[in-house]
Amino acid sequence: MQYRVFGKTGWQISEISFGAWAIGGSWCKVDDQEALDALREALDLGVNFIDTADNYGNGRSERLIGSFIGNNDEIKVATKLGRRLSPHIAEGYTEDNIRSFIESSLRNLQRDCLDLI
């Protein structure tokens, strides 16, 4: 695996990341063991960056990732938030809503802080 510095963070991030949309299970049926096996294989191959979102499987993707990596700070996780707003408009991105989305993702990912939102 090859790595690059991620912006000004100093993080050495794998050039290939794990996109976690599919393990959310919204697109097709994916059982938990298949999802965890896919994560394990990616990490075994040197992937250290995971891309997910709070709406992938209504949080399922984040929960699976959290159960697998927990607070392992060697693995960086980017998550997106706010896509569950209805209607999905800029005015919905209030401080209270953003705080709620972040707290939910922290719980789902079993993390003390989020690496990238």
Rosetta blueprint (number, residue, H / E / L):
1 M L
2 Q L
3 Y E
4 R E
5 V E
6 F L
7 G L
8 K L
9 T L
10 G L
11 W L
12 Q E
13 I E
14 S E
15 E L
16 I L
17 S L
18 F E
19 G E
20 A L
21 W L
22 A H
23 I H
24 G H
25 G L
26 S L
27 W L
28 C L
29 K L
30 V L
31 D L
32 D H
33 Q H
34 E H
35 A H
36 L H
37 D H
38 A H
39 L H
40 R H
41 E H
42 A H
43 L H
44 D H
45 L L
46 G L
47 V L
48 N L
49 F E
50 I E
51 D E
52 T E
53 A E
54 D L
55 N L
56 Y L
57 G L
58 N L
59 G L
60 R H
61 S H
62 E H
63 R H
64 L H
65 I H
66 G H
67 S H
68 F H
69 I H
70 G L
71 N L
72 N L
73 D L
74 E L
75 I L
76 K E
77 V E
78 A E
79 T E
80 K E
81 L L
82 G L
83 R L
84 R L
85 L L
86 S L
87 P L
88 H L
89 I L
90 A H
91 E H
92 G H
93 Y L
94 T L
95 E H
96 D H
97 N H
98 I H
99 R H
100 S H
101 F H
102 I H
103 E H
104 S H
105 S H
106 L H
107 R H
108 N H
109 L H
110 Q L
111 R L
112 D L
113 C L
114 L L
115 D L
116 L E
117 I L
